[in-house]
């Protein structure tokens, strides 16, 4: 029998609300579709050659999104993976993984893309959460739309990373950087505590 301790998801809801609020501001200021010329994207998005003048973008870009689908899928992933990690390791660990994963992803993005490219989105942090949980609870079942049956989390992570390489406009560098950070975090957490979720 498994018991779940009561958890406070306020920090998770705050991050989701912040993302949604910034997305609404993007729409109000620049309209739809959202482009790199949008003032919010220009100010908060990560463009490598502008990083020395806008150092905050190494983290602020995690809260900017380019379309309704972009923010929808990212916030769904953030909620489900984030709430699971908060239950398993606590909100401080969740925040550390999310922000360090986003930072790692953005660093790799900066190193590997054309300097004038602009990167936005929370995917680096979300892949970090996924990587952490893929080590801690690899067999937990998840569903990837439109697949109708649940698959183990570790397989889902591999599929999603592979898809990152197939489509243009997706910052696979951020996904890979976040995932690698998450895998390391998962190993650290797994050594600190024994968890038997399935």
C-alpha positions, 0 to 999 in steps of 0.5 A: 500500500502506498501513501501520499503525503499532503503537498503544497503545489502553490509554487507550481501554480505560480510558475504556470500562472506566470507563464500564462500571464506573460503569454497574454502580455505577448498577445496584447502587445504584439498580437498573433502570430507571435514573432521574434519582433514581438517586444516581449520576445525581444526583451525576454527571449534568448538571442546568443549575440545579445546575451552580454547586453541582456544577461537575464534572458538566460532564464527569462526566456523560459517564461516566453512562448511562441504559440497557443499550442507551445504554451499549452503542451509545456504547461501540461507537461510542467503540471504533471511532471512538476506535481509528481516531482514535488510529491517525490522530492519536495518543492525545493528540489522541483525548483532546483531541477526546473531552473537548473535544467532550463539554464543548462538547456539555454547554455547548450542552445547558446553554444550550438545555434546561430548567434542571431537565433532566438530561443523561448519556452520552458522545455529545457526545464520540463525535460529536466523534470522528465529526466529526473523522474525517468531515473527515479521512477522509470516505469511510471506509465504516461500517455503521449498524445495521440498514442492511446495506451500508456507507456513507461516514462523512460520510453516516453522521454526518449520518444519526445527527445527523438521528435525534437530532432525531426522538426525544424523550429524546435530547440533540441539543444535546450531539450537535450541540455535540460534532459542531461541535467535532469538525469544527473539530478535523478541519480542524486535524488535516487541515492538519497532516498529509496522510492517505490512508485510504479 
